[in-house]
Amino acid sequence: MITLKNVSKIYELNKNHNVKALDNINLHIKEGELVVLKGVSGSGKSTILSLIAALTKPTEGEVLVNEKRISKLPDNFASDYRQQDIGFIFQKYNLIPTLSVKENILLPLVPTNPKESEAQEKLNRVLEQFQIAHKKDERVRNLSGGEQQRVAIARAHVNNPKIIIADEPTANLDEQLSLDFIEILKQLKNEGKTIVIATHDPLFFDLEIVDKIIEVKAGKIL
């Protein structure tokens, strides 16, 4: 489903300083797999996620998703691809604290301007699935860390995307909340989602639901 072919990524910080984030990597992820990218901060994990999500383009090589060359998509088509196919779960949730739970969850639907009944149906589905229906009118700033994580997951899932991308999703959670998050991952995997997680949390390294662990170091896949 996801293929990176001979991909390198160089960030130009200024005229005299470049950083090679990825160095000629090849990566293949099958549909429905749960893949963990393992490595320390700065190893290149997040750059791989950005490439899969078409948030950035490779300096060399190509990125394909379902045989579509997303590394060559113009910005407007890349935005459509992200909106339709990608669900994001961020380390710091990236919720808007002054908005309610339901308003945060509905944000990814804004570009498509769905009918109110369709938006409500999608909202109700994820509120029930992730057990936050009783908090739907609460402002996000009043929620616990675990509740905010569930809101972030519901937002990522409201469009029913094919691919879920998570960047250090348990970095701000205690062990019990991290285990709760893993239970949610099991649900998403059972639905057939393709899930790519960048983490250095050892909780992920012995899970039965993980199909593949890929170690990234200094921009290379070991």
N, C-alpha and C positions, 0 to 999 in steps of 0.2 A: 504493500500500500504506500509506503514512504521509502524513497530511495535518495541518498546523497551520493553523488558520483564525483570522485576526485575534487572534493570541495576544500577550498582554502578561503579564509576570511581575514583581511588585513584592515585594521582601523587606523586611519591617518589622524593622529592627534595634532600634529603640526608639521611644518615643512621638514623638520629634522628628526621627527620621532614617529615611527610606525609601530604598531603592535600586531603581531600575527596571532590572532585568536584561535584559528584552526589551520592545520597544516596537512592538506591533501588527504582528507578522510573519506572513507567509504562506509556507508551504513545502510542496512536494509531492515525494515520493520514490516511485518505482515499484518494484515487486517485482523483486528481483534486481539492483538498481542498487548501485554502490559510490559513495557520496557523501562528499566531504570538506568539513567545515566549517572554514573558514580564518579566522584572526583572532588577535590578541594575547590574552594573559591578561586576563580580565575583560571580554571583548567580548560574552559571552553564549553561547558555544559549548557549554559544559558544561551550562548551564541547558536548552538545547534537547535534549541527550541525556537529561537527567533527566526532561523532559516526555515524551519518546518512551517511556521506560522506566517511566512512571507512578510515579517516585520522588517527584515533586512535581506539584502541580496548577497550572494557569495562573490568574492573577488574573482575566483576561478571555480570551474566546475558547475554542476547543475543539481537542482533539487526537484524531484518529481513526487507528486502525490496523486495516486490513481492514474498514473501515466500522463498527468498534466504537468507541464514544466512550469512550476510556480515561480521559479527563480527568474523567469523572463516576463512575468506578468506586469503590465502597467499598473500604477498605483491604484487606480479606481477599480480594476479587476481584482487586484490583491485584497483590497478592502472587502469586496463582495465575497471572495473566497473565505476570508477570516470570519465574516459575519455568518456565513452559511455552514461552514465545515469545522470550525475550531471553537473549542471552549477553553477558556483560560482560568487557571487557579493560581493566584499570585501568593508570594511569600507573606506580604503584608496586606493581603485581601483586596486592596485598592477599591474599597467601598466608599461611598459618599456618606460621611457620618451624620449629616443633617437631614438626609432623606430616610424614609421608612424602609423596612425590609422589602415590602412589595415594590416600592419605587426603584430600589437598587436592582432587584431581580429583573424588572421589566426593561431596564436600560438597553440591553442588546436588541430589543425588538423595535426600538425607535426608528432606525433607518428604514425598516420595511413597512412601517405604519400599518400594522394589521388591524382587522376589525376588532372592536372591543371584546366581542364574544370569544374570538380566537385567542386574544391576549390573555383573557381571564382564564380560559381553559388551560393554557400553557402554564400560567402562574399557579393555578390550583394544583396542577400535576406535580410541580416541583416542591411546592410548599408541603404537600402531603408526603411525598417521597422522602424528603430530607427532614421531616418532623419539625417544621418551624411555622406551621399554619397559625398556631396560637400567638405568634410574635409578628404577624404580617404588618400590623399598623405601628409597631414600635420603631422608634428612631434607632438607627444602627449604633449610634454612639452609646446607647444604653445597654447594649448586649455584651455578654461575656465573650471571651476569645473563641470558645468552642462554637457558640451560636453564630458569631461573625463568620467563622469558617464554613458553617453550613449554608449561610446566605451566599457566600462566595461560590460555593459548589453549585447551589441552585441557580445562580446567575449564569454560571458556565454551562449549565445543562438546559436552560430554558428554551434554547433553539434546537435542542436535540441534535447536537453536532456529531459528526462521525469520529472526530479526534478530540481527546481531552489532553491538554498540556498543563503540567503543574511544575512550578519552579520553587523548590525548597518548601513544599506545602506544610511541613510539620515544624518548621524552624521556630515558630512562635507558640507551639502547643506543648503542654506537658505530656507525659507518657500515656495517660489514659485517653486524653483527647486525640493523640496520635493514633492510638489503637481504634478509636471510634472512626477516624478518617479512613483507616485501612478497611474497615467494614463497609464504608461507603464505596471505596474503590472496588470491592468485590461485587457490589450491586452493579456498578457501571460496566465492569468487565462481563458480567453475566448478560448484560444488554447488548454485548457485542462491540462496545466502544474500543477504539484503539487508544491506548493511554501511554503517554511518554512523560516520565517524571525525572527531573534533575534533582538530586539530593546527595547529601553525605550522611544522612541519618541511617545508622546501622539497622534500625527496625525493618528496613525494606530489603535487606540483603539475604534474608532466609525465608522469605514468604513464598508459600506454594503458588500464589496467584501470579507471581512474577515469572514471565517467560524468558526474559533475557536481562542480564546485567552487563552493561558496557562501561568499562572504565576509561575515563578520559583524563589525560595528563599532558599539560603544556601544549594543548591544541592537537594532540594525537590520540587515536584510539589504540589502547594497548591490547 
